[in-house]
Amino acid sequence: MSVDESSPPQVRSATARAAARLSAAVLGVTVGLVDLTGPGLRYGYVHPLARALLRRPLASLAAVPGAAFHPLAHGAAVREPDLRCGLVADSLDIGGIGRVIEMLAEGLTAEGIEPVVVCPQEGQRTARLRDLGIEVVVAADEQSAVRALASARLDVVQVHSAPDHLVAAAVGTGAPLVPVLHNTEIHYSPEKWRSTAALFDRADSVIAVSALVRQFHVERVPASAGKKIAVVANGAMPLPAVTEQVRSAARAELEGTLGTSLTGEVVFACLARYDAQKNIAGTVASFLAAAQGSRAHLVVAGDPSDWLEYRRADAIRRSHPDGDRVHLLGTSDAATLLCAADAFVLDSFFEGWPLAATEAVSAGLPIVISEAGGAAELVARAAPGSTLVSNASGTAAEVTDRRAAAARRRANNQTNAAQIATAVAHVAATVRARGRCDPPADDSFTSMVAGHAAAARAAVARRSAAVPHRGAGR
């Protein structure tokens, strides 16, 4: 669809929105067809192809001085290490699990547990961990993983959604195992559930990051395996150095990145990947219903792991008269965006315990969040105005791949759209009336680390009581 450049601006604008509506419709059909494929085909072939065809440079928000998460209060005591714990995971630069691994690696060190991070490939986070003095092992295949883990002489091993070759190598160490469950795994096949149950049988104990994740797994594994699952909620490091000057600098940096003034506006942040789980297209459509009347902006920032999701969200944005109130950034500095924002929104179909929302609560932001793992608990301790809305795919404990796909097809009119719009307006009004809240006294990071440390030590103690075992740290 084209229009003469001499046409009035309003005509050109209406024509551009019509073209965007057509693009959103075509992308919606494409997404629906992709959702009919199995997870292996979808993630192994369709997403890489879409990335190759649709990828484009995205703006990113850079870090500003003073906006940074810190694990420990100044002067906190650090225990001498007396055991070594493997933290075995997948690629650390994708999703919140990598951030959890990073936090645990820093926190366990202070608990007297020497962490050894094991993953299949190098990345930004592996480099950052090494800069912190944390041992990192990269093993791309089972043979190298077996050698590396054998030489690491681990006392206990945590398994965090790791690929099969690293799980096999972890089992082969003979050290006590503690699998950590980060999500409601709606894509698992029956064979995968059988191997998961077998891993639980081998494990000393199992950690779930939320009560919902525990319930989800208990219902799908034998009772003997389910009894081993305990909950240790995800936590967030605080932002202790944030001042009004830092917030002003972060806001100015965000304005420069977006190329627009945010004076008098309420900024909602959404730190999330562009993919099916996070429901970015539905979030954009629902948010726009309240944006103009609330004088609110939405800033989404994350990795486009699914470029179809990004392009569809962008087309929905461009098709709306208030589309300039939504901004879709690439991977950005999380601490800076939270310092610059006034509120946070996350409308996921499923979660384990959302780390970005936890960081937003720790930063003092009110949140609007859909019912999923950890959401109710987060709203209960978040700033005034925070709202829990229903899940667009149905009851959180009963979400399936099929239900999420059906909700995706209705991105422009999801079942919780009116709730999202009402909640955005309510939070915006609350922020205007009360101003930005100071960060609360938050011990979620220390509680998380203490829970993981206790599980690791208990596993080693039980093994030592049953079979004398000499680890490297003792």
C-alpha positions as CSV (number, residue, x, y, z in Angstrom):
1,M,0.0,0.0,0.0
2,S,1.5,3.4,-1.0
3,V,0.5,7.0,-0.9
4,D,1.7,10.1,-2.7
5,E,4.2,12.1,-0.6
6,S,2.2,15.3,-1.4
7,S,-0.8,13.9,0.5
8,P,-1.8,15.5,3.8
9,P,0.0,14.1,6.9
10,Q,-3.2,12.6,8.3
11,V,-3.8,10.7,5.1
12,R,-0.2,9.4,5.1
13,S,-0.6,8.4,8.7
14,A,-3.9,6.6,8.2
15,T,-2.4,4.8,5.2
16,A,0.6,3.7,7.2
17,R,-1.6,2.4,10.0
18,A,-3.7,0.4,7.5
19,A,-0.6,-1.1,6.0
20,A,0.6,-2.0,9.5
21,R,-2.8,-3.7,10.3
22,L,-2.4,-5.8,7.2
23,S,1.1,-6.7,8.2
24,A,-0.1,-7.6,11.7
25,A,-2.8,-9.8,10.3
26,V,-0.4,-11.7,8.0
27,L,2.1,-12.1,10.8
28,G,-0.7,-13.4,13.1
29,V,-1.6,-16.1,10.5
30,T,2.1,-17.0,10.2
31,V,2.4,-17.3,14.0
32,G,-0.7,-19.5,14.1
33,L,0.8,-21.8,11.5
34,V,4.2,-21.9,13.3
35,D,2.4,-22.8,16.6
36,L,1.0,-25.9,14.8
37,T,4.5,-27.3,14.5
38,G,6.2,-29.3,17.2
39,P,8.7,-27.6,19.6
40,G,11.7,-29.3,17.9
41,L,10.8,-28.0,14.5
42,R,9.7,-24.7,15.8
43,Y,12.8,-23.8,17.9
44,G,15.3,-25.8,15.8
45,Y,14.4,-24.6,12.3
46,V,11.6,-22.0,12.1
47,H,13.0,-19.6,14.6
48,P,16.5,-19.6,13.1
49,L,15.0,-19.1,9.6
50,A,12.9,-16.2,10.9
51,R,15.9,-14.7,12.5
52,A,17.8,-14.8,9.2
53,L,14.9,-13.3,7.2
54,L,13.5,-10.7,9.7
55,R,16.4,-9.6,11.8
56,R,17.2,-5.9,12.0
57,P,19.3,-3.7,14.3
58,L,17.5,-2.6,17.4
59,A,18.2,0.3,19.7
60,S,19.4,-0.6,23.2
61,L,19.5,1.3,26.5
62,A,23.1,1.6,27.8
63,A,24.1,1.5,31.4
64,V,24.5,4.8,33.4
65,P,27.0,5.1,36.3
66,G,25.4,4.2,39.6
67,A,22.7,2.0,38.2
68,A,23.8,-1.5,39.1
69,F,22.7,-4.5,41.1
70,H,24.9,-5.4,44.1
71,P,24.7,-8.8,46.0
72,L,26.0,-7.9,49.5
73,A,25.8,-5.1,51.9
74,H,29.1,-3.2,52.4
75,G,31.3,-5.0,54.9
76,A,29.3,-8.3,54.9
77,A,31.4,-11.2,56.1
78,V,32.5,-13.9,53.6
79,R,33.1,-17.5,54.8
80,E,36.1,-19.5,53.7
81,P,35.0,-22.1,51.1
82,D,34.7,-25.7,52.4
83,L,32.9,-27.4,49.4
84,R,32.7,-27.0,45.7
85,C,29.3,-26.8,43.9
86,G,28.7,-27.2,40.2
87,L,26.1,-24.9,38.7
88,V,25.3,-26.7,35.4
89,A,23.1,-24.9,32.9
90,D,22.4,-24.1,29.3
91,S,23.5,-20.9,27.5
92,L,23.8,-18.2,30.1
93,D,22.9,-15.2,27.8
94,I,19.4,-16.3,27.1
95,G,16.6,-15.8,29.6
96,G,16.5,-15.3,33.3
97,I,18.2,-18.6,34.2
98,G,21.6,-17.2,33.3
99,R,21.0,-14.3,35.6
100,V,20.0,-16.7,38.4
101,I,23.2,-18.6,37.9
102,E,25.2,-15.4,38.0
103,M,23.5,-14.4,41.3
104,L,24.0,-17.8,42.9
105,A,27.7,-17.8,41.9
106,E,28.2,-14.5,43.6
107,G,26.1,-15.3,46.6
108,L,27.3,-18.9,47.3
109,T,30.9,-17.6,47.5
110,A,29.9,-15.6,50.5
111,E,28.3,-18.7,52.0
112,G,31.5,-20.6,51.9
113,I,30.6,-22.6,48.8
114,E,33.0,-22.3,45.9
115,P,30.9,-22.3,42.7
116,V,31.9,-23.8,39.4
117,V,29.7,-22.7,36.5
118,V,29.3,-25.2,33.7
119,C,27.6,-24.4,30.4
120,P,27.8,-25.3,26.7
121,Q,29.1,-22.1,25.1
122,E,31.0,-18.8,25.8
123,G,29.1,-15.5,26.0
124,Q,28.9,-12.2,27.7
125,R,27.9,-13.7,31.1
126,T,30.7,-16.3,31.1
127,A,33.2,-13.4,30.6
128,R,31.6,-11.4,33.4
129,L,31.7,-14.4,35.7
130,R,35.4,-14.9,35.0
131,D,36.0,-11.2,35.7
132,L,34.5,-11.8,39.1
133,G,37.0,-14.6,39.8
134,I,34.4,-17.4,39.4
135,E,35.5,-20.6,37.7
136,V,33.7,-21.3,34.4
137,V,33.8,-24.5,32.4
138,V,32.5,-24.5,28.8
139,A,31.8,-28.0,27.4
140,A,30.0,-28.2,24.0
141,D,29.7,-32.0,24.0
142,E,29.4,-34.9,26.4
143,Q,33.0,-36.1,26.0
144,S,34.5,-32.7,27.0
145,A,31.9,-32.3,29.7
146,V,32.8,-35.7,31.3
147,R,36.5,-34.7,31.3
148,A,35.8,-31.2,32.6
149,L,33.5,-32.3,35.4
150,A,35.7,-35.1,36.5
151,S,38.7,-32.8,36.9
152,A,36.5,-30.2,38.7
153,R,36.2,-32.5,41.7
154,L,32.8,-31.3,42.7
155,D,31.2,-32.0,46.1
156,V,27.6,-31.4,44.9
157,V,26.0,-30.5,41.5
158,Q,23.0,-28.3,40.8
159,V,21.4,-28.9,37.4
160,H,19.5,-25.8,36.0
161,S,17.6,-26.7,32.8
162,A,20.9,-28.0,31.3
163,P,21.2,-29.7,28.0
164,D,21.2,-33.5,28.0
165,H,25.0,-33.9,27.5
166,L,25.7,-31.8,30.6
167,V,23.1,-33.6,32.6
168,A,24.7,-37.0,31.7
169,A,28.1,-35.6,32.7
170,A,26.8,-34.3,36.0
171,V,25.3,-37.7,36.8
172,G,28.6,-39.3,35.9
173,T,30.5,-37.4,38.5
174,G,28.9,-39.5,41.3
175,A,28.4,-36.3,43.3
176,P,25.0,-35.6,45.0
177,L,22.6,-34.0,42.5
178,V,20.2,-31.2,43.1
179,P,18.1,-30.4,40.0
180,V,16.6,-26.9,40.0
181,L,13.2,-26.4,38.3
182,H,12.8,-23.0,36.7
183,N,9.5,-23.2,34.7
184,T,6.2,-25.0,34.1
185,E,7.6,-27.1,31.2
186,I,4.6,-27.1,28.9
187,H,6.7,-28.4,25.9
188,Y,7.9,-31.6,27.5
189,S,7.2,-34.8,25.7
190,P,6.2,-38.0,27.6
191,E,9.7,-39.3,27.0
192,K,11.2,-36.1,28.5
193,W,8.9,-36.5,31.6
194,R,10.2,-40.0,32.0
195,S,13.8,-38.9,31.9
196,T,13.0,-36.0,34.3
197,A,11.4,-38.5,36.8
198,A,14.5,-40.7,36.5
199,L,16.8,-37.7,37.2
200,F,14.7,-36.9,40.3
201,D,15.1,-40.5,41.5
202,R,18.9,-40.1,41.3
203,A,18.8,-36.7,43.0
204,D,19.3,-36.0,46.6
205,S,16.7,-33.3,46.5
206,V,15.0,-31.0,44.0
207,I,14.4,-27.3,44.1
208,A,11.4,-25.5,42.5
209,V,11.6,-21.7,42.1
210,S,7.9,-21.3,43.0
211,A,5.0,-23.2,44.5
212,L,3.3,-23.3,41.1
213,V,6.4,-24.9,39.5
214,R,6.4,-27.5,42.3
215,Q,2.8,-28.3,41.8
216,F,3.2,-28.6,38.0
217,H,6.0,-31.2,38.4
218,V,4.4,-33.1,41.3
219,E,1.4,-33.8,39.1
220,R,3.6,-35.2,36.3
221,V,6.2,-37.4,38.1
222,P,5.8,-40.4,40.4
223,A,5.0,-39.6,44.0
224,S,8.4,-40.8,45.2
225,A,10.1,-38.2,43.0
226,G,7.6,-35.4,43.7
227,K,8.2,-35.7,47.5
228,K,11.8,-34.5,46.9
229,I,10.7,-31.1,45.6
230,A,11.0,-28.1,47.9
231,V,10.5,-24.4,47.0
232,V,13.2,-21.8,47.1
233,A,11.9,-18.7,45.4
234,N,14.0,-16.6,43.1
235,G,15.3,-13.4,44.5
236,A,16.8,-10.2,43.2
237,M,19.9,-8.1,44.1
238,P,19.1,-4.6,45.3
239,L,20.0,-1.3,43.7
240,P,21.7,0.2,46.8
241,A,23.5,3.1,45.0
242,V,20.5,4.6,43.3
243,T,19.9,8.2,44.0
244,E,17.7,10.9,42.5
245,Q,20.7,11.9,40.4
246,V,21.1,8.4,39.1
247,R,17.4,8.1,38.3
248,S,17.5,11.4,36.4
249,A,20.5,10.3,34.4
250,A,18.8,7.0,33.6
251,R,15.7,8.8,32.5
252,A,17.7,11.2,30.3
253,E,19.5,8.2,28.8
254,L,16.2,6.5,28.1
255,E,14.8,9.7,26.5
256,G,17.9,9.9,24.3
257,T,17.6,6.3,23.3
258,L,13.9,6.6,22.4
259,G,14.2,10.0,20.8
260,T,11.3,11.4,22.7
261,S,10.5,13.5,25.8
262,L,9.1,11.6,28.8
263,T,8.3,14.7,30.9
264,G,5.0,14.2,32.7
265,E,4.7,10.7,31.4
266,V,4.5,7.4,33.3
267,V,6.9,4.9,31.9
268,F,6.2,1.1,32.2
269,A,9.1,-1.2,31.6
270,C,8.8,-4.7,30.3
271,L,12.1,-6.6,30.5
272,A,11.4,-9.8,28.5
273,R,12.4,-11.8,25.5
274,Y,10.3,-11.5,22.4
275,D,8.9,-15.0,22.3
276,A,5.7,-17.0,22.7
277,Q,6.1,-17.4,26.5
278,K,6.3,-13.6,27.2
279,N,3.3,-12.6,25.0
280,I,4.8,-9.3,23.9
281,A,2.3,-8.9,21.0
282,G,-0.7,-9.2,23.4
283,T,1.0,-7.0,25.9
284,V,1.4,-4.2,23.3
285,A,-2.2,-4.5,22.1
286,S,-3.6,-4.4,25.6
287,F,-1.4,-1.6,26.9
288,L,-2.3,0.7,24.0
289,A,-6.0,0.6,25.1
290,A,-4.9,2.7,28.1
291,A,-1.8,4.5,26.9
292,Q,-3.2,7.9,25.7
293,G,-5.6,8.5,28.6
294,S,-3.1,7.5,31.2
295,R,-0.2,9.5,29.5
296,A,1.8,6.3,29.7
297,H,4.6,4.8,27.7
298,L,5.7,1.2,27.4
299,V,9.3,0.3,26.9
300,V,10.0,-3.4,26.1
301,A,13.6,-4.5,26.2
302,G,14.9,-8.0,25.5
303,D,16.4,-10.4,23.1
304,P,14.2,-11.3,20.0
305,S,14.6,-15.0,20.3
306,D,11.4,-15.1,18.1
307,W,11.6,-12.5,15.4
308,L,8.0,-13.2,14.3
309,E,6.9,-12.2,17.8
310,Y,8.9,-9.0,17.6
311,R,7.7,-8.1,14.1
312,R,4.1,-8.8,15.0
313,A,4.3,-6.7,18.1
314,D,5.8,-3.9,16.1
315,A,3.1,-4.1,13.4
316,I,0.4,-3.9,16.2
317,R,2.2,-0.9,17.6
318,R,2.4,0.9,14.2
319,S,-1.3,0.1,13.4
320,H,-2.5,2.0,16.5
321,P,-3.0,5.9,16.6
322,D,-1.0,5.9,19.9
323,G,1.7,3.5,18.7
324,D,4.4,6.1,19.4
325,R,3.8,5.4,23.1
326,V,5.2,1.9,22.7
327,H,9.0,1.4,22.2
328,L,10.5,-2.0,21.4
329,L,14.2,-2.1,22.3
330,G,16.8,-4.9,22.0
331,T,18.7,-6.3,25.0
332,S,19.4,-3.4,27.3
333,D,20.8,-2.6,30.7
334,A,18.2,-3.9,33.1
335,A,19.2,-1.8,36.1
336,T,19.2,1.4,34.1
337,L,15.8,0.7,32.7
338,L,14.3,0.0,36.1
339,C,15.9,3.2,37.4
340,A,14.3,5.2,34.5
341,A,10.9,3.6,34.7
342,D,7.9,4.3,37.0
343,A,6.2,0.9,36.8
344,F,6.6,-2.6,35.4
345,V,4.3,-4.9,33.3
346,L,4.6,-8.6,32.4
347,D,1.7,-10.4,30.7
348,S,3.3,-13.9,30.2
349,F,1.4,-17.1,29.5
350,F,3.6,-19.0,31.9
351,E,6.6,-18.4,34.2
352,G,8.5,-20.2,36.9
353,W,9.3,-17.2,39.0
354,P,10.0,-14.1,36.8
355,L,13.3,-12.6,37.6
356,A,12.7,-9.3,35.9
357,A,9.5,-8.7,37.9
358,T,11.4,-9.6,41.1
359,E,14.0,-7.0,40.2
360,A,11.3,-4.4,39.6
361,V,9.7,-5.1,43.0
362,S,13.1,-4.8,44.6
363,A,13.6,-1.5,42.8
364,G,10.4,-0.1,44.3
365,L,8.3,-0.2,41.2
366,P,4.6,-1.1,41.2
367,I,3.9,-4.0,38.9
368,V,1.1,-5.2,36.6
369,I,1.5,-9.0,36.1
370,S,-0.5,-11.9,34.8
371,E,-1.2,-14.9,37.0
372,A,1.8,-17.3,36.7
373,G,4.5,-18.7,38.8
374,G,5.4,-16.3,41.6
375,A,3.1,-13.5,40.4
376,A,0.7,-13.4,43.4
377,E,3.7,-13.5,45.8
378,L,5.3,-10.6,44.0
379,V,2.2,-8.4,44.0
380,A,1.8,-9.0,47.7
381,R,5.1,-7.3,48.5
382,A,5.3,-4.8,45.6
383,A,4.6,-1.1,45.7
384,P,1.1,0.4,46.1
385,G,-1.1,0.1,43.0
386,S,0.4,-3.3,41.9
387,T,-2.2,-5.5,40.3
388,L,-2.5,-9.2,39.5
389,V,-4.5,-9.9,36.3
390,S,-5.8,-13.1,35.0
391,N,-3.7,-15.2,32.6
392,A,-4.7,-14.8,28.9
393,S,-4.2,-18.5,28.3
394,G,-6.4,-19.6,31.2
395,T,-5.7,-21.0,34.7
396,A,-2.0,-20.7,35.4
397,A,-1.6,-24.2,36.8
398,E,-3.3,-25.7,33.7
399,V,-1.5,-23.8,30.9
400,T,-0.6,-25.9,27.9
401,D,1.2,-25.3,24.6
402,R,-2.2,-25.5,22.8
403,R,-3.9,-23.0,25.2
404,A,-0.9,-20.5,24.9
405,A,-1.1,-20.9,21.1
406,A,-4.8,-20.1,21.1
407,A,-4.2,-17.0,23.2
408,R,-1.5,-15.9,20.9
409,R,-3.9,-16.0,17.9
410,R,-6.1,-13.5,19.8
411,A,-3.2,-11.0,20.5
412,N,-5.4,-8.0,19.5
413,N,-8.2,-9.1,21.8
414,Q,-7.0,-11.4,24.6
415,T,-9.3,-12.4,27.4
416,N,-7.4,-10.2,30.0
417,A,-7.0,-7.2,27.7
418,A,-9.5,-5.0,29.6
419,Q,-7.9,-6.0,32.9
420,I,-4.5,-5.0,31.6
421,A,-5.8,-1.6,30.4
422,T,-7.6,-1.0,33.7
423,A,-4.5,-2.0,35.7
424,V,-2.2,0.3,33.7
425,A,-4.5,3.2,34.2
426,H,-4.7,2.5,38.0
427,V,-0.9,2.2,38.3
428,A,-0.4,5.3,36.3
429,A,-2.8,7.2,38.6
430,T,-1.2,5.8,41.7
431,V,2.3,6.9,40.5
432,R,1.1,10.4,39.8
433,A,-0.5,10.6,43.2
434,R,2.3,9.1,45.3
435,G,5.4,9.6,43.2
436,R,8.2,7.0,42.9
437,C,8.5,4.7,46.0
438,D,11.8,4.1,47.6
439,P,13.1,0.6,47.2
440,P,11.8,-1.7,50.0
441,A,13.9,-3.6,52.5
442,D,14.3,-6.7,50.4
443,D,16.0,-9.9,51.6
444,S,14.9,-12.0,48.6
445,F,18.4,-12.4,47.3
446,T,19.9,-13.5,50.6
447,S,16.9,-15.9,51.2
448,M,17.4,-17.4,47.7
449,V,21.1,-17.9,48.3
450,A,20.6,-19.3,51.8
451,G,18.0,-21.8,50.5
452,H,20.3,-23.1,47.7
453,A,23.3,-23.2,50.1
454,A,21.3,-25.2,52.6
455,A,20.2,-27.7,50.0
456,A,23.8,-28.2,48.8
457,R,25.2,-28.7,52.3
458,A,22.4,-31.1,53.2
459,A,23.0,-33.2,50.1
460,V,26.7,-33.4,50.9
461,A,26.0,-34.3,54.6
462,R,23.6,-37.0,53.6
463,R,26.1,-38.5,51.2
464,S,28.9,-38.3,53.7
465,A,26.7,-40.1,56.3
466,A,25.8,-42.9,53.8
467,V,29.2,-43.3,52.0
468,P,32.4,-41.5,53.0
469,H,33.2,-39.1,50.2
470,R,36.2,-36.9,49.9
471,G,35.6,-33.7,48.0
472,A,38.0,-31.1,46.8
473,G,36.9,-28.5,49.2
474,R,37.6,-30.5,52.4
